[in-house]
């Protein structure tokens, strides 16, 4: 009988979904990597700087604010396009929930995830 209880407990504990807990620092690194590998930054971005963190109302949720500059106007991969050569300041707001980027917006204008203009 004792073994039966132990086996049932092991089965039940194994079925419990134990979500990984992410620290603020781990989430910040996820957000930083996301911006660094985004098409806008990869095209001609430089000087990425983390400027603010907002703690959100859910467990393991943060919004990170970054600033960087580009050497030309526009968003995304602009290869093969005519672009104005002008230093452009950008602000990225990246939301990370439980280790996943759930929202990423550049200059309140560009959705970094979908690579589309925000309407």
C-alpha positions, 0 to 999 in steps of 0.5 A, spaced: 500 500 500 505 504 501 508 503 494 502 505 491 501 511 494 508 513 492 507 511 485 501 515 485 504 521 488 510 521 483 505 520 477 501 526 480 507 531 481 510 529 474 503 531 471 504 538 474 506 543 469 512 547 472 513 553 468 520 556 469 521 562 472 525 568 469 528 573 473 528 580 470 536 580 468 534 573 464 528 577 461 532 583 459 537 579 456 532 576 452 529 583 450 536 585 448 537 579 444 531 581 440 532 588 438 539 586 436 537 581 431 531 585 429 531 587 422 532 595 423 537 594 428 541 589 424 541 593 418 544 599 420 543 600 428 548 602 433 549 604 440 543 600 443 542 602 450 537 599 456 534 606 459 528 603 463 524 597 466 517 597 467 514 591 472 508 589 469 502 586 473 503 579 471 508 574 474 515 574 470 513 580 466 517 586 464 517 591 459 524 594 457 525 600 453 531 601 449 534 607 445 539 606 439 541 610 432 540 608 425 544 611 420 538 612 415 531 613 415 526 607 416 524 601 419 526 593 417 531 591 412 531 597 407 536 593 403 535 595 395 531 601 397 533 608 396 533 611 404 535 618 406 542 618 410 540 621 416 542 619 423 535 617 426 534 616 434 529 610 435 526 608 442 524 600 442 519 598 447 519 590 448 515 586 453 517 579 455 512 575 459 515 568 462 521 568 457 517 570 451 517 577 447 510 578 446 510 585 444 515 589 441 514 596 438 519 601 435 518 609 436 510 607 437 510 606 429 513 600 427 511 593 430 518 589 430 514 582 431 510 583 424 515 588 421 509 592 419 507 599 420 502 600 426 495 603 424 
